[in-house]
Amino acid sequence: MAVLSEDELIAALEKALPEIAEEHSQAALDWNPGEWVPWSKGRNFAFLGGEDFEPGQATLSPTAAAGLLALLLTKDNLPSFHRVLARHFPPFTDWRQLIGVWTAEDNRHSIVLRDYLVVTRAMDPVDAENRRRIHVVAGWKQTPEAVADLGPLETLAVLAVHENQCVHFITELLAYAEDPDLVTILEKIRTDDAAQAAMFQAYLMAGIVADQETAVLAVDKALANIEPIGSDVADFDTQREYISDFEDVASHAAIAAKLADELKLESLQSLSAQAEAARTRILERAAGH
């Protein structure tokens, strides 16, 4: 099967856009982040005559706080992911059904998480805000060199892996979430991330149909370059220790197995030697090797 140019590949993927967008619309939940924040637990800070945060007010265990902050900062970094996607799929075209919808849905996550931590004083809101600014300014792959090797399918594969990572990470975090309000919020975000993972996987499947060589190589690269959530947060070593076991070989193997199954990698035929080697690596990762 011939390898397509990037323009040809994007045109081929665009044919699948209406069907995938409709499937995602039917699977996605409609929810308002403001409705799930326990506003009655909030009170003014000193500027408005109240009391500023003190460490003794923190409501989360160190592990829950580290996990929540890592997840929040990852979600805060949405603009970087949006820009990387928009390099190949301009949001002012029909691709708005992917880029625009995904961005709008994912933006709810940082909104509700930040509102929750400020209202409940789950952790220091000033520290969380300072970290947000630093993290968003640094961004994710925000240099020409960093994105030079991310073609259309590589970008979609990275996002498919990332959303599956978020699903697993939240599942781990839920084990440390004692507040029912936080549990509800995390479950809603996890449901969103699972639906978004399915959407990116559907585009990868369309990529398999259009250009299986490039698609298999893209998935292999995305799995090889998994970066644990929170690994790119500055000055986070202490917090990272608390969540060091949230992701491991087994969790990465589960993601590889999910993608291999969804994309039916074992049934592909007529792969080049390079793509066959990539498929072998994916299947080995899926088996935990």
N, C-alpha and C positions, 0 to 999 in steps of 0.2 A: 504494500500500500504506500502511495506517495506521501512524502512529508509536505505539508502545506506551508505557505508563507503565513506570516502573522495576519495579514489582511484577509487572506482566504480562510484562515481558521476562525477569525472573528465573524466573518460572514456566515460560515457554517454554523457556528454556535448561535448566531442571531436567529436562525430558523427555529431553534428550539425554545427561544425566549418566551413566546406567548403561552405555550403549554406548561413550561416550568413555572412561570409567574402565576398562572392560574392554580396549579397544584399547591404552590406555596401559600397563595391567598386562602385556599380552603383549609390548609393545615395550621396557619398562624393564628394565634390568639389575639384578640383586641382588648387591651387593658390600658388603664390610665395610671401612670406611676403615682400621681398625687393621691389617689384613692387608697393606696396601700401603706402610706407613711403614718405612723401613730402620732399625729400632731398633738394629741392631748398630753403627751409625755414631754413636750417642749416647754422652754421658758426663755426669757430674754437674756442676752449677754449684757455685759457691763455698759456698753455704749448706749443701750436703751434702758438703763436703770436696773439691769439684772446682775447676774454673776457670771464671770468668765469661767471657762473650763479649768478644772483642777484634776490632776491625775486620779485622785480618789473617786471621781465621778464616773470613770470608765466602767462600762457595763459588760465588756467582753473579756474572755480569757486571752492570754497572750497569743495562743495559736489561732483563735477565732479572729482576733484583731489583725494579726499578720495576714491571714487568709483574706479577710474582707478588704484590707487595704490593697493587697496585691491585685485582687479582682477589680476593685474600683479603679485603680490606676491603669490597668489594662483596658478597661472600658472607657476611661477618660481619653485614651490614645486613639479613639475612633477617627479623628481627623486624618491621622497618618494612614490608617488602613484605607480610608475613603480615597485619599489622593493616589495611593498605589493602585487601587482598582480602577480609578478614573483615567489612569494613563492609557489603558487599553479599551476601556468601555465607557465612552463619554456620557456623563449623566444628563446631558442636554439632548440626547438622542433617545431612541426606543430603549436603550439600556438603562434608562431611569427605572424601569421595572425591576432591575436587579440592584443597581447602585443606590438609587433614591430610597427604595423600599427598605433595603437592608440597613442603610444608614439611619433612617427614621426609627426603625424598630430597635436597633442596637443602642441608639442614643437614650432610650428609656432607661437602660440599665444603669448608666452612670448617674442619671437624674435621681432615680429612686434610691440607689445606694448612698449617695451623698446626702440627700435629704434625711434618710434614716439615721446616718451616723451623727449629723448635726443635731437633729431633734432629740435623739436619745442620749447624746453625749457618749456614744459608744467608744469614741477615741477622740483625741485632740483634733478639733476641726481646723485649727490654724495650721498645724503640722500637715494635715491631709491636703489642705489647699496649697501650701507651699510646695509640697511634693507634686501636686497636680501640675502646677506651672512648670516646674523643672522637667517633669516627665513629658509633657506635651510639647514643650519647646525642643527637647532633644528628639522627640518623635521616634518613629519606627521606619527604618530604611528611608531616611529623608535626605540622601545624597545621591547624585547620579551614579556613583560607583556601586552603591548598595542595591540599586534597582536595575542595574544594567542587564543582569541575567534573569530577570523576572519577565518572561513572556506572558501571554494571556493565560495559558493553561497552568504555568507555574504559579501565577497569582491566584487563580481559582483553587489550586491544590493547597497552597499555603492557608487560604481562608477555610477550606474544608477541614484541614488538620487543626487549625486554631479553634474553630467552633467546637469540634469534638473534644479538644483539650479543655475548653471552658466547661463543657458538660461534665467531664470527669472531675475537674477541679472543684466545681460547685458541689458535686456529690460528696467529695471528701470534706469540704467545708461544712456541709450540713451536719456532719457528725459532731461538730463543735458548736453549733448554733443552738443556744438554749432558749432564746426569745422566740415565741411563736410568730411574732410579727416579722422577724428576720427570716425565719424559716419560710414563711409564705412568699416573701420577696425573692429569696434565693430560688425557690421552686419555680416561680414565674420566669425568672431569668433563664434558668436551666431549660425550661420548656421552649422558650424562644431560641436558645442556642441550638437545641436539637433540631428544631425546624429549619434554622438557617444552615446547619450542617447538611441536612438533607437537600436543601436547595443547591448548595455548592457542589455536593456529590452528583446531583442531577446534571449540572453543567459539565462536570468531569465525564459523566457517562456520554453526553453529547460529544465531548471531545474524543472519547474512545472511538465513537462511530466515525467521526470526521478524520481523525489522525491518531491512530492508536500508538504509533511510535512516540510522538511528542507527549501524549497523555501519560503513558507509562513512565517515561523519563521524568515528567513533572511530578508525579506522585512520589516516585522514589526520592527525588531531591527534597520535596517538602518533608517527608518522613525523616530523612537523614539530618535535616537541619532544625528539628524540633527544639525550641527554646522554652524551658519550663516557665510557666506564668510567674511573674515577679523577678525573673532572672535579669531583666534589663532595667530594673528600678535602681536608681542611684542611692548610695548610703543605706542599703537595705539588708546588710549582712546579718544583723541580729534577728530581724524579723524572718529572714529567709530560712534560718535554722529551724524555726518553729514549723515551717511548712515543707521542709526538705523531703518528707516522705509522701507528699500529696501526689507527686508524679514520679514514676520509676519505669524500669524496663517493662514491667507488666502492663502499666497503663498505656505506654507507647505501643506495645504489642497489640493491645485491644483496638487502638485506633487503626493500626496497620491492617488488622484482621477485618475490621469494619469496612475500610475502603476496598480491600481486596475482594470482599464478598459483594459489596454494592456494585463494584465495577466489573465483577465477573472476570477477574484477571486470569484465573486458571483456565478459562475457556478460550482465551485469545490465541489466534493462530498467525503464522507467517510473520513473526516478529524478527527484526534484525538482531544480530548478535548483541549489540549494545542494549537494545530494549529488552531482550531476553534476560540479560544479566541483571537489568534493573528489576524486572518482574521477580527473578529469583531472590533478590535482596528484599523486596517487599514481602514475599511469602515467608522468608526466613525471619524477618522482623515480626511478622504476624504470629509465628510459632514461638516467639520469645528468644530467638537465637541472636 
